[in-house]
Amino acid sequence: MKKTCLIILPYVPWPLRRGTYQRVYHLAEQVASRYDTDLFCLSSEQEDAEHTSRFQAFCREVKFEPFQHPEWAPFFTDRLWNPTPVTVRHWWSDAVRDSLKAFTAGKSYDIVWFCDLVLWPYIQELFPAHPARVMDRSRVDGLFQTEVMHTLRLSMFEKLKAKENLAKIARLERHVWDELALTIVCGPDDKTFLLERGGPGERIFVLANGANVSFFDSTTWPPAPTDFPSALFCGALDYTPNTDGLTWYFETIHDLILAKCPDYRVILVGKSPTPEIQAFAKRPGVEFAGEVPDVRPYYQKAWLQIVPLRIGGGTRLKIAEGLAMANPVVSTTLGAQGLDLVANEDLLLGDTPEEFAAAVLAYLNDPALRRADGEHGRGTIHAHYTWDALGEKLGERLEALNLPTAP
Protein backbone atom coordinates (compact mmCIF):
# COMPACT_ATOMS: atom_id res chain seq x y z
CA MET A 1 0.00 0.00 0.00
CA LYS A 2 1.36 3.39 -1.01
CA LYS A 3 2.05 6.00 1.61
CA THR A 4 0.08 9.22 1.36
CA CYS A 5 1.05 12.83 0.77
CA LEU A 6 -0.74 16.17 0.90
CA ILE A 7 0.69 18.85 -1.40
CA ILE A 8 -0.25 22.47 -0.77
CA LEU A 9 0.74 25.10 -3.34
CA PRO A 10 0.36 28.90 -3.34
CA TYR A 11 -0.84 28.90 -6.97
CA VAL A 12 -1.92 26.56 -9.73
CA PRO A 13 1.36 25.81 -11.56
CA TRP A 14 -0.12 25.51 -15.04
CA PRO A 15 0.40 26.63 -17.79
CA LEU A 16 4.17 26.40 -17.32
CA ARG A 17 4.74 30.07 -18.07
CA ARG A 18 7.09 30.82 -15.18
CA GLY A 19 10.26 29.07 -14.14
CA THR A 20 8.85 28.46 -10.67
CA TYR A 21 5.82 26.73 -12.18
CA GLN A 22 8.14 24.33 -14.01
CA ARG A 23 9.78 23.21 -10.80
CA VAL A 24 6.61 23.04 -8.73
CA TYR A 25 4.60 21.16 -11.35
CA HIS A 26 7.26 18.56 -12.14
CA LEU A 27 8.11 17.91 -8.49
CA ALA A 28 4.39 17.47 -7.69
CA GLU A 29 4.22 14.95 -10.52
CA GLN A 30 7.29 13.12 -9.20
CA VAL A 31 5.94 13.02 -5.63
CA ALA A 32 2.56 11.76 -6.85
CA SER A 33 4.26 8.91 -8.71
CA ARG A 34 5.53 7.63 -5.35
CA TYR A 35 2.69 8.55 -2.95
CA ASP A 36 -1.10 8.63 -3.07
CA THR A 37 -1.35 12.38 -3.30
CA ASP A 38 -4.03 14.96 -2.58
CA LEU A 39 -3.40 18.43 -4.04
CA PHE A 40 -4.66 21.74 -2.67
CA CYS A 41 -3.86 24.98 -4.53
CA LEU A 42 -4.63 28.60 -3.95
CA SER A 43 -6.24 29.75 -7.20
CA SER A 44 -6.04 33.38 -8.31
CA GLU A 45 -6.50 33.05 -12.09
CA GLN A 46 -9.90 32.64 -13.77
CA GLU A 47 -8.48 30.03 -16.12
CA ASP A 48 -7.23 27.77 -13.31
CA ALA A 49 -10.41 25.66 -13.21
CA GLU A 50 -9.81 24.66 -16.83
CA HIS A 51 -6.67 22.77 -15.77
CA THR A 52 -8.10 20.61 -12.98
CA SER A 53 -8.05 17.47 -15.13
CA ARG A 54 -4.33 17.82 -15.75
CA PHE A 55 -3.68 17.38 -12.03
CA GLN A 56 -6.41 14.78 -11.56
CA ALA A 57 -4.40 12.61 -13.95
CA PHE A 58 -1.79 12.01 -11.26
CA CYS A 59 -3.40 13.10 -7.98
CA ARG A 60 -6.05 11.30 -5.94
CA GLU A 61 -8.05 14.41 -5.04
CA VAL A 62 -7.62 17.99 -6.29
CA LYS A 63 -8.96 21.24 -4.87
CA PHE A 64 -8.40 24.72 -6.29
CA GLU A 65 -9.50 27.28 -3.70
CA PRO A 66 -10.26 30.80 -5.01
CA PHE A 67 -7.85 33.34 -3.57
CA GLN A 68 -7.06 36.99 -4.04
CA HIS A 69 -4.27 38.80 -2.22
CA PRO A 70 -5.43 41.27 0.41
CA GLU A 71 -4.38 44.89 0.21
CA TRP A 72 -0.87 45.58 1.47
CA ALA A 73 -0.99 46.56 5.14
CA PRO A 74 -0.29 50.25 5.91
CA PHE A 75 3.28 50.53 7.15
CA PHE A 76 3.03 52.72 10.25
CA THR A 77 -0.45 51.85 11.51
CA ASP A 78 -0.42 48.09 10.94
CA ARG A 79 2.57 46.45 9.30
CA LEU A 80 5.27 47.83 11.60
CA TRP A 81 3.62 46.38 14.73
CA ASN A 82 2.76 42.95 13.35
CA PRO A 83 5.44 40.26 13.95
CA THR A 84 4.56 38.35 10.78
CA PRO A 85 6.41 39.51 7.62
CA VAL A 86 4.09 41.43 5.34
CA THR A 87 5.20 39.28 2.40
CA VAL A 88 3.85 36.24 4.28
CA ARG A 89 0.68 37.93 5.52
CA HIS A 90 -0.04 38.80 1.89
CA TRP A 91 -0.86 35.11 1.28
CA TRP A 92 -3.20 34.58 4.23
CA SER A 93 -6.95 34.08 3.91
CA ASP A 94 -9.39 32.78 6.52
CA ALA A 95 -11.45 31.30 3.68
CA VAL A 96 -8.44 29.37 2.38
CA ARG A 97 -7.68 28.13 5.89
CA ASP A 98 -11.26 26.89 6.34
CA SER A 99 -11.33 25.25 2.90
CA LEU A 100 -8.04 23.44 3.53
CA LYS A 101 -9.31 22.26 6.91
CA ALA A 102 -12.44 20.82 5.28
CA PHE A 103 -10.45 19.26 2.42
CA THR A 104 -8.20 17.35 4.82
CA ALA A 105 -10.81 16.52 7.48
CA GLY A 106 -10.75 12.85 8.46
CA LYS A 107 -7.63 12.13 6.41
CA SER A 108 -4.13 11.28 7.53
CA TYR A 109 -0.99 11.85 5.54
CA ASP A 110 2.49 10.42 5.85
CA ILE A 111 3.95 13.63 4.39
CA VAL A 112 2.62 17.18 4.32
CA TRP A 113 4.46 18.92 1.49
CA PHE A 114 4.13 22.66 0.89
CA CYS A 115 5.80 25.18 -1.34
CA ASP A 116 7.53 28.22 0.13
CA LEU A 117 7.50 30.13 3.37
CA VAL A 118 4.32 32.03 2.50
CA LEU A 119 2.23 28.92 3.28
CA TRP A 120 3.77 28.31 6.71
CA PRO A 121 0.91 30.00 8.66
CA TYR A 122 -1.56 27.45 7.20
CA ILE A 123 0.75 24.54 8.06
CA GLN A 124 1.40 25.83 11.55
CA GLU A 125 -2.30 26.20 12.31
CA LEU A 126 -3.67 23.01 10.68
CA PHE A 127 -0.75 20.58 11.09
CA PRO A 128 1.00 21.85 14.24
CA ALA A 129 2.53 18.51 15.28
CA HIS A 130 2.81 16.55 12.05
CA PRO A 131 6.10 14.60 12.06
CA ALA A 132 6.83 14.94 8.34
CA ARG A 133 6.29 18.50 7.22
CA VAL A 134 8.39 19.17 4.12
CA MET A 135 8.89 22.59 2.51
CA ASP A 136 10.16 22.98 -1.03
CA ARG A 137 11.60 26.45 -1.44
CA SER A 138 11.46 27.70 -5.00
CA ARG A 139 13.44 30.59 -3.55
CA VAL A 140 14.72 31.44 -0.07
CA ASP A 141 12.94 34.62 0.97
CA GLY A 142 15.70 35.99 3.18
CA LEU A 143 18.37 35.55 0.52
CA PHE A 144 16.18 36.90 -2.26
CA GLN A 145 15.06 39.98 -0.35
CA THR A 146 18.60 40.70 0.87
CA GLU A 147 19.94 40.68 -2.69
CA VAL A 148 17.04 42.80 -3.93
CA MET A 149 17.74 45.40 -1.24
CA HIS A 150 21.46 45.53 -2.03
CA THR A 151 21.08 45.48 -5.81
CA LEU A 152 18.13 47.70 -6.70
CA ARG A 153 18.05 51.47 -6.48
CA LEU A 154 15.73 52.01 -3.54
CA SER A 155 14.58 55.16 -1.78
CA MET A 156 15.31 55.58 1.91
CA PHE A 157 11.72 54.65 2.78
CA GLU A 158 11.88 51.58 0.52
CA LYS A 159 15.09 50.50 2.25
CA LEU A 160 13.45 50.98 5.64
CA LYS A 161 10.53 48.77 4.61
CA ALA A 162 12.90 46.18 3.15
CA LYS A 163 14.96 46.01 6.36
CA GLU A 164 11.84 45.80 8.51
CA ASN A 165 10.50 42.85 6.51
CA LEU A 166 13.89 41.15 6.38
CA ALA A 167 14.23 41.21 10.16
CA LYS A 168 10.87 39.48 10.48
CA ILE A 169 11.71 37.01 7.69
CA ALA A 170 14.94 36.09 9.51
CA ARG A 171 13.05 35.32 12.73
CA LEU A 172 10.44 33.28 10.88
CA GLU A 173 13.02 31.31 8.90
CA ARG A 174 14.88 30.40 12.10
CA HIS A 175 11.64 29.23 13.69
CA VAL A 176 10.56 27.17 10.69
CA TRP A 177 14.04 25.68 10.37
CA ASP A 178 13.53 23.83 13.65
CA GLU A 179 9.96 22.75 12.87
CA LEU A 180 10.37 20.90 9.58
CA ALA A 181 11.38 17.32 8.86
CA LEU A 182 13.00 18.51 5.62
CA THR A 183 13.70 21.74 3.75
CA ILE A 184 14.37 21.39 0.01
CA VAL A 185 16.23 24.18 -1.81
CA CYS A 186 17.30 24.78 -5.39
CA GLY A 187 21.03 25.33 -4.95
CA PRO A 188 24.03 25.34 -2.62
CA ASP A 189 23.83 29.13 -2.22
CA ASP A 190 20.34 28.71 -0.74
CA LYS A 191 21.64 25.98 1.58
CA THR A 192 24.64 28.03 2.74
CA PHE A 193 22.43 31.03 3.49
CA LEU A 194 20.04 28.96 5.64
CA LEU A 195 22.82 27.12 7.48
CA GLU A 196 24.54 30.39 8.35
CA ARG A 197 21.35 31.76 9.86
CA GLY A 198 19.59 28.67 11.18
CA GLY A 199 22.57 26.81 12.57
CA PRO A 200 23.87 23.33 11.73
CA GLY A 201 21.28 20.90 10.44
CA GLU A 202 21.00 17.75 8.39
CA ARG A 203 17.36 18.34 7.46
CA ILE A 204 18.16 20.32 4.33
CA PHE A 205 18.40 18.90 0.84
CA VAL A 206 19.60 20.54 -2.36
CA LEU A 207 17.55 19.51 -5.37
CA ALA A 208 18.43 21.48 -8.47
CA ASN A 209 16.03 22.27 -11.26
CA GLY A 210 15.83 20.30 -14.45
CA ALA A 211 14.35 20.17 -17.90
CA ASN A 212 11.63 18.14 -19.53
CA VAL A 213 13.97 16.69 -22.13
CA SER A 214 11.19 15.00 -24.09
CA PHE A 215 9.67 18.48 -24.62
CA PHE A 216 12.87 20.54 -24.89
CA ASP A 217 14.39 18.23 -27.46
CA SER A 218 17.05 19.36 -29.93
CA THR A 219 16.40 16.30 -32.10
CA THR A 220 12.81 17.34 -32.75
CA TRP A 221 13.79 21.01 -32.75
CA PRO A 222 17.28 21.10 -34.30
CA PRO A 223 19.10 24.44 -34.36
CA ALA A 224 17.81 26.70 -37.14
CA PRO A 225 19.73 29.93 -36.49
CA THR A 226 18.51 33.32 -37.61
CA ASP A 227 20.25 34.92 -40.58
CA PHE A 228 21.51 37.64 -38.22
CA PRO A 229 23.60 37.22 -35.03
CA SER A 230 21.12 36.75 -32.19
CA ALA A 231 20.78 36.06 -28.48
CA LEU A 232 17.68 35.09 -26.54
CA PHE A 233 16.52 36.28 -23.16
CA CYS A 234 13.61 34.20 -21.91
CA GLY A 235 11.78 34.79 -18.62
CA ALA A 236 8.96 36.63 -16.89
CA LEU A 237 9.50 40.30 -17.69
CA ASP A 238 7.98 41.56 -14.44
CA TYR A 239 10.10 39.38 -12.12
CA THR A 240 12.59 41.48 -10.18
CA PRO A 241 15.74 39.40 -10.86
CA ASN A 242 14.92 39.42 -14.58
CA THR A 243 14.12 43.13 -14.81
CA ASP A 244 17.25 43.99 -12.83
CA GLY A 245 19.37 41.69 -14.99
CA LEU A 246 18.03 43.21 -18.19
CA THR A 247 18.59 46.72 -16.83
CA TRP A 248 22.23 45.84 -16.16
CA TYR A 249 22.52 44.25 -19.60
CA PHE A 250 21.04 47.17 -21.54
CA GLU A 251 22.77 49.90 -19.54
CA THR A 252 26.27 48.37 -19.60
CA ILE A 253 26.59 45.44 -22.05
CA HIS A 254 24.31 45.70 -25.09
CA ASP A 255 26.13 48.62 -26.73
CA LEU A 256 29.52 46.91 -26.21
CA ILE A 257 28.25 44.00 -28.31
CA LEU A 258 26.65 46.22 -30.97
CA ALA A 259 29.91 48.16 -31.35
CA LYS A 260 31.67 44.95 -32.43
CA CYS A 261 28.69 43.27 -34.13
CA PRO A 262 26.29 45.89 -35.60
CA ASP A 263 23.85 43.27 -36.98
CA TYR A 264 23.36 41.66 -33.57
CA ARG A 265 19.89 41.49 -32.02
CA VAL A 266 18.70 40.30 -28.64
CA ILE A 267 15.27 38.62 -28.67
CA LEU A 268 13.13 39.23 -25.57
CA VAL A 269 10.59 36.51 -24.77
CA GLY A 270 8.36 36.69 -21.69
CA LYS A 271 5.09 37.83 -20.21
CA SER A 272 4.06 41.06 -18.48
CA PRO A 273 6.89 43.45 -19.46
CA THR A 274 7.29 46.40 -17.12
CA PRO A 275 7.39 49.92 -18.61
CA GLU A 276 11.17 49.85 -18.24
CA ILE A 277 11.42 46.64 -20.26
CA GLN A 278 9.04 48.05 -22.87
CA ALA A 279 11.42 51.00 -23.25
CA PHE A 280 14.41 48.67 -23.69
CA ALA A 281 12.45 46.78 -26.36
CA LYS A 282 12.49 49.90 -28.56
CA ARG A 283 16.28 50.20 -28.58
CA PRO A 284 18.42 49.35 -31.63
CA GLY A 285 19.35 45.71 -31.80
CA VAL A 286 16.28 44.45 -29.92
CA GLU A 287 13.50 42.17 -31.15
CA PHE A 288 10.55 41.98 -28.75
CA ALA A 289 8.46 38.80 -28.90
CA GLY A 290 6.66 39.11 -25.55
CA GLU A 291 4.57 36.21 -24.30
CA VAL A 292 4.62 33.30 -26.75
CA PRO A 293 2.66 30.01 -26.81
CA ASP A 294 5.83 27.94 -27.21
CA VAL A 295 9.40 29.00 -26.42
CA ARG A 296 11.05 26.16 -28.35
CA PRO A 297 11.13 27.95 -31.72
CA TYR A 298 13.05 30.77 -30.01
CA TYR A 299 15.62 28.43 -28.46
CA GLN A 300 15.85 26.83 -31.88
CA LYS A 301 16.59 30.02 -33.78
CA ALA A 302 18.70 32.06 -31.33
CA TRP A 303 22.45 31.66 -31.67
CA LEU A 304 22.76 31.66 -27.87
CA GLN A 305 20.91 32.46 -24.65
CA ILE A 306 21.88 35.20 -22.19
CA VAL A 307 21.27 35.02 -18.41
CA PRO A 308 22.56 38.35 -16.99
CA LEU A 309 21.26 37.82 -13.45
CA ARG A 310 22.62 39.70 -10.43
CA ILE A 311 20.02 38.50 -7.91
CA GLY A 312 20.41 34.83 -7.10
CA GLY A 313 18.66 32.07 -5.21
CA GLY A 314 15.82 29.96 -6.47
CA THR A 315 15.19 28.56 -9.90
CA ARG A 316 17.45 28.61 -12.97
CA LEU A 317 15.08 26.78 -15.27
CA LYS A 318 15.90 28.60 -18.48
CA ILE A 319 19.52 27.47 -18.48
CA ALA A 320 18.50 23.82 -18.16
CA GLU A 321 15.82 24.18 -20.83
CA GLY A 322 18.07 26.02 -23.26
CA LEU A 323 20.94 23.58 -22.87
CA ALA A 324 18.53 20.65 -23.29
CA MET A 325 17.97 22.10 -26.77
CA ALA A 326 21.73 22.50 -27.30
CA ASN A 327 21.40 26.28 -27.18
CA PRO A 328 24.66 27.66 -25.70
CA VAL A 329 24.44 29.93 -22.67
CA VAL A 330 26.25 33.03 -21.45
CA SER A 331 25.48 33.66 -17.78
CA THR A 332 26.76 35.42 -14.74
CA THR A 333 28.26 33.07 -12.16
CA LEU A 334 25.37 33.85 -9.84
CA GLY A 335 22.82 33.17 -12.57
CA ALA A 336 24.14 29.64 -13.09
CA GLN A 337 24.48 28.69 -9.41
CA GLY A 338 22.73 25.50 -8.41
CA LEU A 339 23.57 23.72 -11.65
CA ASP A 340 26.83 21.77 -11.68
CA LEU A 341 27.97 23.14 -15.03
CA VAL A 342 31.57 23.58 -16.13
CA ALA A 343 32.61 26.98 -17.47
CA ASN A 344 34.10 26.85 -20.98
CA GLU A 345 32.60 23.39 -21.52
CA ASP A 346 28.88 23.66 -20.75
CA LEU A 347 28.56 27.44 -20.92
CA LEU A 348 30.47 30.73 -20.75
CA LEU A 349 30.46 33.01 -17.70
CA GLY A 350 30.89 36.76 -17.34
CA ASP A 351 30.46 38.84 -14.20
CA THR A 352 31.51 42.29 -15.44
CA PRO A 353 30.02 44.07 -18.45
CA GLU A 354 33.27 43.56 -20.36
CA GLU A 355 33.46 39.85 -19.50
CA PHE A 356 29.83 39.26 -20.37
CA ALA A 357 30.08 41.10 -23.70
CA ALA A 358 33.30 39.23 -24.56
CA ALA A 359 31.60 35.89 -23.87
CA VAL A 360 28.64 36.77 -26.10
CA LEU A 361 30.99 37.88 -28.87
CA ALA A 362 33.03 34.68 -28.50
CA TYR A 363 29.94 32.64 -29.34
CA LEU A 364 28.78 35.00 -32.07
CA ASN A 365 32.15 34.78 -33.81
CA ASP A 366 32.74 31.01 -33.45
CA PRO A 367 30.05 28.61 -34.73
CA ALA A 368 32.17 25.58 -33.77
CA LEU A 369 32.41 26.81 -30.18
CA ARG A 370 28.65 27.35 -30.06
CA ARG A 371 28.00 23.83 -31.29
CA ALA A 372 30.56 22.23 -28.98
CA ASP A 373 29.36 23.95 -25.80
CA GLY A 374 25.71 23.51 -26.72
CA GLU A 375 26.14 19.77 -27.24
CA HIS A 376 28.28 19.36 -24.13
CA GLY A 377 25.72 21.25 -22.07
CA ARG A 378 22.94 19.12 -23.54
CA GLY A 379 24.80 15.99 -22.45
CA THR A 380 25.13 17.33 -18.91
CA ILE A 381 21.41 18.10 -18.68
CA HIS A 382 20.47 14.64 -20.00
CA ALA A 383 22.86 12.95 -17.58
CA HIS A 384 21.93 14.80 -14.39
CA TYR A 385 19.02 17.21 -14.75
CA THR A 386 16.04 15.41 -16.18
CA TRP A 387 12.99 15.53 -13.94
CA ASP A 388 12.99 11.73 -13.69
CA ALA A 389 16.60 11.72 -12.47
CA LEU A 390 15.83 14.46 -9.97
CA GLY A 391 12.70 12.60 -8.91
CA GLU A 392 14.79 9.54 -8.05
CA LYS A 393 17.02 11.64 -5.81
CA LEU A 394 13.98 13.20 -4.20
CA GLY A 395 12.30 9.85 -3.61
CA GLU A 396 15.40 8.46 -1.92
CA ARG A 397 15.64 11.48 0.37
CA LEU A 398 11.98 11.32 1.35
CA GLU A 399 12.25 7.63 2.15
CA ALA A 400 15.28 8.38 4.29
CA LEU A 401 13.05 10.41 6.61
CA ASN A 402 12.00 7.01 7.98
CA LEU A 403 9.14 8.52 9.94
CA PRO A 404 6.17 6.56 11.30
CA THR A 405 2.90 6.61 9.48
CA ALA A 406 0.82 9.55 10.60
CA PRO A 407 -2.07 8.60 12.92
N, C-alpha and C positions, 0 to 999 in steps of 0.2 A: 504494500500500500504506500502510495506516494505521501511524502510530508506535504504540509500546506503552507502557503505564503500569502500574506496580504501586501499588495503594492499600493502605495498612496503617492500620487503625483500632483504637482501644483498647476498642471495644465494638461491638455490632451496633446500628446506629442505626435500629431499627424495633421496635415501633411508634413513631410520632413524638410521644412523650409528654414530651419535654424540648426546650427551645429549641435546645440544642446538637445534638440529633439532627436537627432540621429542617435546620440548616446543613450538617451533615456528609453527610446523605443526599442532599440536592439537589445539592451540589457534586460528590459521587461520580457522580451521574447525569449531570451536565454534562460532567465529565471523560471518562466512558465514552462519551459521544456523539461525542467527538473522537479518542479513542485506543482501541486494543484493550486492554482493561483486565482485569487479574487483581485480585481483592479478597481480602484476608486480614484477618480480624477476631478479636480476643480476644472470647471468648464466656463471659459469666458468668451468663446467665439460662437456665433450663431451656427456655423457650419459643423461644429463638433459632433452633433447628433448624427450627422450623415456617416460618421466613421466608426460607429459603435461596432458594426459587424467585423471590421478589421481586427479589433481586439477580442471579440467573442471567438474568433477563430483559434486563439491560443489560451484564453482565460476562461475559468469556470463561470464566474459572474463578473459583470461589468456595470459600473455606475458612474455616469458623468453628472456631477452636481453643479448647477448653474452658480456662477460666482462673478462678482464684479468688485474690483478694488474699492475700498472706502476712500474718501478724501484724505489727503495727507494731513496729519495732525498739525495744528498751529504750534510753532516752535516754543514760544515763551509761555503760553497759557496751558499747554497740554504736553507736548512732546518732551520738553526739558525735564519734566518731573516724573515721567513714566520710566521705570527701569527696563522695559522691553525695547529693543532697538526699533526705530520707526520702520525700517526696511523689513522687519519681521511682522510687526503689527499690521502692515499694509496687506498681509495675506490672511488675516483672521476674519472669520465670519461665524456668528453663532449658528446661522442656518447650515453652514457646511459642517460644523461640529455635530449638530443634531442629526444630520443626514448620515454622516459617517458612523455615528453611534448606532443608528437604526440598521444600517447596512451590515454591520459586524455583530449585531445582537445575536446571542446564542451560538456563535461560532468561535472556534479556537484555531489559532495559527501557530505553527512552529517558528515562523519568521515573520516579523513585521518590518517591511522594507519601505523606506520613504526617501524622497529625493529632496535634498537641500534643507538648510537650516530653517527656512521660512515655514516649514511644516512642523517644526518641533513642538509648538504649543498644542497642536492637536494630538500628537503622540504622547506628550506629557500628561495631558488630561485624560485621554481615553485608554492608554496602555501604560499606566505609571509604573508597573512592576514586571512588565514582560521581559523574559530573560534573553530574548534574541531580537532586539531592536537594531536594525541595520540602516545606516544612512549613506546613500550614494551622493557625493557632492560633485555636481557638474562644475562648480567652482567653489572655492573657499572664500566666504564673504570677507573675512578679515584681511586676507591677502589682496583680494580684488579691490576693496575699498581703500586700502592703504596705497596701492599703486595708482589708483585713480586720483587720490588726493595729492600725491607727489608728482604726478605727470601732467595733469590738466591745469589750465590757467583758471584759478578760482579766485573769487572775491574774498575779502576777509570774512564776511558773513558765511559764505559757502564753506570756507575752511573751518569755521567754528562749528557749523552743523555737521561737517564730515567728521571732525574730531569727537564731537559728542556722540555720534552714532557708533564710531569705531570703539570707543571706550565701552559702550554697552555690548557691542558685538563680541569684544574680547572676553568679557565676563560670561556671556552666554556660551561661547565656544568652549571655555574652560569647564563650565558646568556640564554641557552635553558630552564632552570628551569622556567624562567619568561614568556617564549613564548608558552608553551604547555598548553592545556586544562587538560591533565592528563599524568602522568608518572607512568608506571606500573613496579614494581620490583619484584624480586623473594623471597626476605626475609627481615626481620626486620633490619638486619645488613646493607643491601643496603639502606633502608629507613633512618636509623640513619645517615649514612655517608652523604647522600644528604641533609638532614635537617641541619646538622651541617655546611655545606658549602654553601647551597643555602638560608638558612634562613627559618623561619616558612612558612608552606604552607599546604593547604588541598588538593592540586591537585596531591597527590601521593597515590598510591594504592598498597598494598602488595598482590600479587597473587602467591602463592607457586606453585611448580611443582607437577605433579601427575603421575599416571600410567594408562595405558590402561589395565584395569583389565580383560577385555575379552580376551586379548592376553596373558598377564602375569598372568596366571591362575593356581593356585596350585592344582585345581581339575583335570584339564586336564593333568597337568605336576606335579604329586605328587612327593615329595622328593624321590630320589633314590640315596642315598649317596655312594660315592666311598668307596672301601674297605680299603682305607688308609685315615688318617686324612687330611682334605683339606680345603683350603680357596680360595675364588675367588676374584681377582681384575678385574674389568670390566670397560673399558673406553679408550678413544683415547690415544694412547701411544706416541703421539707427542705434547700433550696439556700440557702447562707449569705446572698448578697445579697438574696434574697427574704424570708427570715425577718428579717433586719435591717431591711429596708425596711418590712415590716409592723409590726414592733415600733415603729419611729419613727412610723408612721401611727397606730397605735392609742394610743400613749402621748401624742401631741401634736396630732393632727389630727382624728381621728374625732369627738371630743366637740365640737370647734368647729363641725363641719358639723351635727351633731345639734341643737346649740343653736339654729341658724337654720332647720333643716329637720327637724323631729322624725320625719317619716315616712320619712326616708332610710334605705336599707339598702345595705351593701356585700356583694357576693356573692363568696365565696372559692371558686375552682376550682383544683384541683391535687392531685397525689398526695403521699403520705407526709407528712402534717402532723406537725410536732414537737409535743411536749406544750405548748410555749408557744403555738403557733398554735391548737391545740385549745382552749386557754383563751380566746384572743381570739374564737374562733368562738362562744362562749357569751355574749358581751357583747350589750347592746341594739343594735339596728341592724345585725346581722350575719346573713347567710344563708349557711350552709356547705353547699357542694355536693360538695366533695372531688374525687376522681378521676372523670372523666366520659368516656364513650365518644366524645363529639363536642363540641368546645367551641363550635361555630358557633351553636347555639341560645342560648348565653349571651352571645356578642357581639351576637346579634340582639336580645335582650331588654333588655340593660343600657343605660341612658341614656348611659353613658360608661365608659371604662376608666381605672384609676389605675395609675401606675407610680412608686411612691415610693422609688426606689432611691438609696442613698447609697454603694454600692460599685460601681464602674464596670468598664470593660473587657469584652471579649467580646461575646456575642450580645445583641441587643435584638429578638428575633423577635416578641414579643407586640405591640409597637407596629405593626410592619409588617402583621401579620395582622389586628389590630383595625381599622386604617385601611383595609385592603383591603376590609373589610366596612362602611366608612363609619361606624365606631364612633369617636366623638371621644375624644381622649386628653388626660389631665392627667398630666404627668411632671415629675420633677426634670430640670434641665439635664443632669446626669450620666447619668440614665437614658435620655435620648434621644440621647446622643452616638453618632456613627457613622452616623447617618441625617441627610441634608441636608434637614431639615424647618424650616419657617419658623414661629416663634412667632407666635401670634395669627392664623395663616392655616391651618396644618396641625394645630396642637395648641396647648394652653396649658401654660405652665411655671410651677413654683413651687418655690423652694429653701428657704424657711422654712415652718414650720407654718402661719403666717398666710397666706402667699402661696399655698400649696398648697390650703388650705381655701377661700380666696377664688376660686381657679380652678375648683374643683369646684362651688362654689355658683353661679358665673357660668354654667356649663353647665346646672346643674339649673334655674335660673330663666329660661333663655332658649332655648326650643326652636329658634328660627331660627338662633341662634349654633351650637347643636349640629349642626344639619343642614348649615350652611355649612362649618364646619370639618371635619366628617366627610367631606363630598363633596370638598372641596379636598384633604384628606389622601389620600383614595382616588385622586384623579387623580395625585398625586405618586408614590404607590406603583406605579400602573400605568405611569407614564412611566419610572420609574428603578429600581424595586426588584422587578421580577419575576425569577424564577430564570433565565428564558431571557435576559433583558437582562444579568444579572450573569454568566451563562455566556459570553456573547459577550465581555465585558470580560476574563474569566479566560482564555478561549481565545487572545485576542490577546496577553495578557501571557506566556502559556506559550510561544507561538510566538516571541516576541521573545527568549527565552533563546538561540535559535539555536545550540544545542549539537550536537555530532556524535552520530550514533547510537551507543549504547553497544555495545561489543564483545560 
